[in-house]
């Protein structure tokens, strides 16, 4: 049931050319997030070296859990941003052109 007083709304169009700019912004966001993920991952690794009395050297690496979590979250954000950028790019590039009206041809007799 439609109300006669309501204005008619046009259906939302998915294919818009401005989506290409949104895709570029999301690729930039993904690049920054990926850079941040590598910085956090590198900061989370700490090397601990112990030298025993007999001259044996033990090397181990500790990971700071909170920085690892941030690195994984930023990597996930970068992946989602790239996927959405591809979607936005496809919707921006596949803009539908208006169809020409078919002109009735008169048969030549």
Order of alpha helices (4+ residues) and beta strands (2+ residues): alpha-beta-beta-alpha
